[in-house]
Amino acid sequence: MRLYTYFRSSAAYRVRIALGLKGLAYDAVPVHLVRGGGEHRQPAYLQLNPAGLVPALEDGGEVLGQSLAIIEYLEEVHPRPPLLPQAPLDRARVRAIALTIACDIHPINNLRVLQYLGEVLGAADSQKTDWYRHWVLAGLGAVEALLAGDRRTGDFCHGDVPGLADCCLVPQVFNARRFGCDLSAMPNIVRIAANCETIEAFRLAAPGNQPDAE
Amino acid sequence: MRLYTYFRSSAAYRVRIALGLKGLAYDAVPVHLVRGGGEHRQPAYLQLNPAGLVPALEDGGEVLGQSLAIIEYLEEVHPRPPLLPQAPLDRARVRAIALTIACDIHPINNLRVLQYLGEVLGAADSQKTDWYRHWVLAGLGAVEALLAGDRRTGDFCHGDVPGLADCCLVPQVFNARRFGCDLSAMPNIVRIAANCETIEAFRLAAPGNQPDAE
């Protein structure tokens, strides 16, 4: 398997964690999202992944895009250890936590959106930081509410083994801290992120441990 | 089953289509996203769905959030007719198309984001419309590239029966037209959306056919 990745991409970080939790080896191919206007926008990369986004996973002769689609694929092809629980209602809960992060926080704060705010709307850096924090706190606030109000929350988002929701939570917490967001009102998130950080798959997937880290 | 829905919510529209394609009856409970500052932000709704977003599906004694998590749940509990193909690589493709819409277009153009642009950043209506069109065209451009470059594209996004990707595409095309986006460079999307519109499940799920339509 070959993973097209960028050390700082939160979506690539999710997939790196999932690959690590499943013990799957892969070749990392760095795609620089900033240099030269973004290698992901160059014809060579667009031929591989027409959507022009990172990450992408090459496997079985196909190139798969979208981090959550990639992780669901890994779950189907390499079911052990599972990243989703067995019961449909529980699977829906885990997916809903993952999607709250992947849909309702990350895309709004993505590099290209911040660039648009500055370049087209003339937002100042402080306004971009306020924007970033606003959506992180709204989205992680929703995640915290989902975690706090449910007896299925354990050492991790769902029970006592890490799974899909944790693969999404940890990169988002990493970014939240990078942008100076105050997470003190989110004790479940802080606790679960700390638990994840004790696990090698999460540590090895961190941006600072990637071959293309700057 | 009970669906908490808003006629104009693109995410609720996806779930309404999926329920229709599977032939599942449900009670629609309208949640008005604008009136009174938004019924989805009131304590009564937050008690049901702490994430405070529409849609939510009540089934099996639980309330499930996030449209794609809900549709995956329906697929697991009511597998016929399937909304995902069988092979893992094909399932990944369909999910990637769905997520390109659900992550990379819809959340950036959501009502609350447009409100922030106007109220906090002082964006004019014309700037909000430009913003909307920019992300629709970037995102649907990526979807068109995924459709055009793949022999698995058929009468619908994947083959000749409607599925998860079509459940996401049609509401996004509806919104794109509402905001006057020019889709003429996207022949696959236009063709597939037209095919979907011949199917009753898609028609019955449309915003104008909801009990809370204005």
Interface residues (C-beta under 8 A of the other chain):
Chain A: L46 P50 A51 G52 L53 D59 G60 E62 L64 G65 Q66 L68 A69 I70 E72 Y73 E76 V77 P88 L89 R91 A92 R93 R95 A96 A98 L99 T100 A102 C103 D104 H106 P107 I108 V113 Y116 L117 V120 L121 A123 Q127 D130 W131 H134 A142 V143 A145 L146 A148 G149
Chain B: L46 P50 A51 G52 L53 D59 G60 E62 L64 G65 Q66 L68 A69 I70 E72 Y73 E76 V77 P88 L89 R91 A92 R93 R95 A96 A98 L99 T100 A102 C103 D104 H106 P107 I108 V113 Y116 L117 V120 L121 A123 Q127 D130 W131 H134 A142 V143 A145 L146 A148 G149
